[in-house]
Amino acid sequence: MARLIVLENLVIFTFSGRISLNDYNAKYLYTFGFLPSGYAPSGGAPLFGKITDGNYSYVGGVSGVVQTNGEIKFSCETHTGEYVTMFSAWYI
């Protein structure tokens, strides 16, 4: 489930859910999606996360950026795993 929480001028993006990473190449930037107009950061906001397997054991990290055009991009440390959690926060 993806969430966008807005608290005055603080925006928080979270995602937690199943993404089959078998077709993803490790260390390649993929587009996750786009933010609604008006919620993008004025500078790139870092994105952090983790990947777990079917038993919820850690198998790798997720990194990326929320760009000024609202595009959410991520890269996975490994292409194994089933569940992904991502987080980013910025001021608008």
N, C-alpha and C positions, 0 to 999 in steps of 0.2 A: 504494500500500500504506500503510495506516495502522498506526502503531506506538505503543504506550504502554510506555515503559521506566520501571521503578521501581528506584531506587537508594537504599535505606534510606528516607528521607523526601523525596527529590527525585523528582518525576514529570516526565517529558519526553514530550510528544506530538509526533509528526511524521506528515506525510502527503506522499506524492509519487505522483502518478498523473495519469491522463487524466480530465479533467472537461470536457465540451463546454459552454462558457460562452455559447453563442449565445442561450439562453433566459434568461440571467441579466441583471438590470438592474444597471448599475454603481452603486455606492454604496448598495446595499440589503443589509441583513443577512439572511443565509440560515443555516439550521440545517444543519450538517454531520453531526452525530450527538450521541450522549450517551456519557459515560464510565461505566465500571462503578462501582457503589456503593463509596464509600470513597476514591475517587481524585480527587474534585473539589477545587479550591483553596478556601481559606477566604475569599479575596477574589478578585475577577475577575483572571484572568491574561491579559496581552496575548498576541495571536497575530499572527505576522508571516509573510509569504510573498511569492512571486512567481508570475507567469504567463508562460509562454513559448509560442511558436508551434510548428508542426510541425517547424521547424528548430532548436528550442531557443533561439531568440533572445528576449530579454526584451521583453515587450509591456506589462507593468503589474504593479502591486503587489497584495498581499492583506493585509488587516488584519482584526482581529476580537478575540474574547475567549472565554476558557473561563470560563463562569459558575460560581457557587457551587453550582448544582444539577446540574452536570456537562454542561450543554449547551455544545456547541462551535459558535460562530457566526462567520461570516466575511463579508466584503464584498470585492468585486473592483473594482479601479480601472477596468477595462475589461471589456467582454463579448466581446472577441475573444481568441483563444488556445485552446490545447488542453490544456496541461499545467500543473498547479498543484502548488506545493510550499508546505507550511505547517509552522510550528514554534511551540511554546510550552513553557514550563517553569515549575514552581512547587514549593513545599514543602507537604507535608501534615503 
